[in-house]
């Protein structure tokens, strides 16, 4: 995770290749708390964070939002009392790109550093 979380996202165009199953398997080893799932035909990385209350969940949501803005790569975030659900995928290619793993790793590092 440390290696991915230190990387920067690259600009991703609609003709960029999706990651292969082997590449996904390798990257998943660096973010073991995350799950790769297919929703509506699109592979995504997903993780839920359980937090002590709404204010803390909102703080994590805001930090994830700031990370997303820095990189210009935006997740789906679901915020409820004590729970933040995060889903990363690359809209331009309707699947997974290395950028998604970078952002999942950076999300995880933020959680581990500031909220665990």
PEHU-V755709 format. One record per helix or strand. SS is the DSSP state (2 for helix, 1 for strand). FROM is the first residue (numbers start at 1). TO is the last residue. If there is no record, write none. Layout:
ss=SS from=FROM to=TO
ss=SS from=FROM to=TO
This chain:
ss=2 from=2 to=6
ss=2 from=21 to=28
ss=1 from=35 to=39
ss=1 from=42 to=50
ss=2 from=54 to=71
ss=1 from=76 to=80
ss=1 from=83 to=88
ss=1 from=90 to=90
ss=1 from=95 to=95
ss=2 from=98 to=114
